[in-house]
Amino acid sequence: MAGIYIHIPFCKKACHYCDFHFSTSLRFKEPLLQALLKEIEEQVTYLEGEPIETIYFGGGTPSLLLLDELGALLDQVKNHYEVIEAPEVTLEANPDDLTREKLLELKQIGVNRLSIGVQSFFDTHLQWMNRAHSAHESENCIKMASELGFENITLDLIYGMPNLSNEEWEANIQKAIALKVGHISAYNLTMEEQTAYAHFVKKGVYQAPSDEKGAEQFSILVKTLEKAGYQQYETSNFAKEEAYSKHNSSYWKGKKYLGIGPSAHSYNGVSRQWNIANNKRYIDALNNGKLFFELEELTNFDRVNEHLLIGLRTIWGCHLNVIEEQLETKVYQTFLQELEHQKEIGMLQLNKNKFYLTPKGKLFADRVASDLFVG
């Protein structure tokens, strides 16, 4: 089983913290949609005939597209790939785009999972982030989607903002719980280069994020959601009754996936590739019958390090046999010594052939993975 990701690189506004590839101009929307259709057809052999179980519209803001535009992309996938009978079809959406009419249209074309970019239920925070929606729109669209029969809804929240108190953060979490969504994703604010947020910090307009505050609010997040019956199945993702994102879980489990659109990434088990992050050059390449991407062939060390970096963030952990089969005996023995050290300092727990992060280790997930890296 494999997945297909389709990147829609358009937004109404530029969020201050965002470093994804997007444009606030719709000037190239029509030619870009035609290029997406071409790439879907051109890449038909990439997954070597594996059935498609998930289709994910990400961005950018895919909910900006019209029903006919989304439908045409879905039809193109179904016409050229073997898609299972009831695939998970996810649409990332901003609350201000989800009217009653829009939601009914999305159900009509087969979208069955909504990923709603709430970020906060406080208007002051939304304005600080330069979001296009209001807190009222967030709450209203989630209730409306549930009433219309969308059973698979996830919402995104952001913590670690300089102006976000612990009390406000807990109120955000409690509001999400009260809305009875099955899945919550929560991300610590980071200051990425080339973003408006980084510019404002350098100018002294905004404060930089605090690692201490981020760690404190992460702990509040985990405790509050676990108490409410959510399972932390990945560092930033929580689900009730195993309402996992099948698409994102496929990334974390090392399944194959195809990325369509500018800046989209693909993985086939042997290599990774990523499309150029430029709308016009992406369009021009496809119009000339070409694909414009960079390619990275994965070494054994690469595979081990990716397994560590991704696996340690999940409830599925990492598998010793996967690591052993990729490494020479001497390198593997050195790895086991570091693994034992991480266990002794309370970062890891071992269970037969698998190892996982402890609650303490989850606060330092990337550092633990880095200490275990080989090569």
Helices and strands as residue ranges (DSSP letters): E 2-8, H 29-42, E 52-59, G 62-64, H 67-80, E 83-93, G 95-97, H 100-109, E 113-119, H 123-129, H 135-147, E 153-159, H 166-178, E 183-188, H 196-202, H 211-227, E 230-234, E 237-240, H 246-252, E 257-260, E 265-267, E 271-275, H 279-287, E 293-297, H 300-311, E 318-319, H 320-324, H 329-344, E 348-351, E 354-357, H 359-362, H 365-372
